[in-house]
């Protein structure tokens, strides 16, 4: 019985010593600066609502937005009720892709190709607006004019329910069943809805 008590005593002494060491380590001077490594990629995702005024009517569609900082912003517009994708917009520092799932058309162009429709450094501008919108009290409703799309200046996109949890995202591969069109054709289609 004494050996059990002595073992317990030794074990409790060791635990007390360990606790004291941890307590002393925790009481270190606050002048020591601990550098936390920055996250290599910042992720943001949200829900979105796109509103496009057209004549006397207003066209509204919901969707999702995913952003992997410095790499890719992907917006997926979903059909009400069925929640199937009707359109996808994908922006990177080097290209812009717009996919019309309903009519199996797409536009893909570089910043130079789309210079008449998008401002210079449009990807960086979009990324900055999204990061600002995600901040508490940030401006979460953006107009087409603020994003820099003159043709859709009165359109509004509202971003909400943000998350910074990491996710998997890949650039869109467009099926060979889709026909590549000019941006003028796609804009005409959007305006005729």
Secondary structure as GFF3:
##gff-version 3
##sequence-region A 1 193
A	DSSP	alpha_helix	2	26	.	.	.	ID=ss1
A	DSSP	beta_strand	43	54	.	.	.	ID=ss2
A	DSSP	beta_strand	57	68	.	.	.	ID=ss3
A	DSSP	beta_strand	72	78	.	.	.	ID=ss4
A	DSSP	beta_strand	85	91	.	.	.	ID=ss5
A	DSSP	beta_strand	95	100	.	.	.	ID=ss6
A	DSSP	beta_strand	105	110	.	.	.	ID=ss7
A	DSSP	alpha_helix	122	134	.	.	.	ID=ss8
A	DSSP	beta_strand	141	143	.	.	.	ID=ss9
A	DSSP	alpha_helix	144	147	.	.	.	ID=ss10
A	DSSP	three_ten_helix	150	152	.	.	.	ID=ss11
A	DSSP	beta_strand	156	163	.	.	.	ID=ss12
A	DSSP	beta_strand	179	180	.	.	.	ID=ss13
A	DSSP	alpha_helix	183	191	.	.	.	ID=ss14
###
